[in-house]
Amino acid sequence: MKKHIIANIKMNQTPEESKFYLASIISKASALVDKRLTICLPYTSLNLGKMMLSGTDITLGAQNIAEEEEGLLTGEISGRMLKGCGVKRVIVGHSERRSRFKESGQAINKKIKIALKNGLQVILCVGESLVEKNTLKTVASLTAQIDECLKGLYENELENIIIAYEPVWAIGSGKTASVKDIEYGVKAIRKAVENNFSEKAGKEIEVVYGGSLNGKNIASIYNAEGLNGVLVGGACLDAQAFLRMISKC
Ligand code: PGA
């Protein structure tokens, strides 16, 4: 199976800027043949992404989804609305949303169910804080997040879920986890999935790593044991630099 490269544009790019960005990436599509690239655009660029990415092998992603189907939620975007914009995958539970917007595990669990119900694949982010890492609570933290977020799901739904291991202390901080740290975290995630579902589920769930990836560290991390790819934030914003980075994988 080809590995994932997921680009999280975060709160960047006007539609015009997304247009130039996507055009640069699409023009180098041959560099991507052995990878599965997903670009998670801001909401305001999704429709444009739908048009530009149709007919390419690049998957259109979004960065968040409302925890309810429709109704009195001013400013929120529903699963149906994302689907209508051509979105295939959606990031859920990013640590920036957990901390800045106080998203709970319970809310993330609802978002996952709504996304799946609307035929969207989920990129579920989990990761330990620096305090948890320093007090040797990484496994406990990851296990609790997996237990809470995947509660009530059927095992066959896991084929539409990618788990992104994103240590909170590594996101946007310039501090990358070592390959050893990553393999340790990924193992804990797989074990938690196994405990909730089955040994097969723990083995087969796709897990990617995200957190301060750059042109220097991507190659070794991309090849870390048990990893199905990477999620890139800040370093994906410059299309040419991002393409150079991908070429090292
Ligand atoms: P970063 O972001 O690569 O800038 O650390 C990763 C993420 O937020 O998912």
Boltz pocket constraint, residues with backbone or C-beta under 6 A from the ligand:
constraints:
  - pocket:
      binder: B
      contacts: [[A, 8], [A, 166], [A, 170], [A, 171], [A, 172], [A, 173], [A, 174], [A, 210], [A, 211], [A, 212], [A, 213], [A, 231], [A, 232], [A, 233], [A, 234], [A, 235]]
      max_distance: 6.0
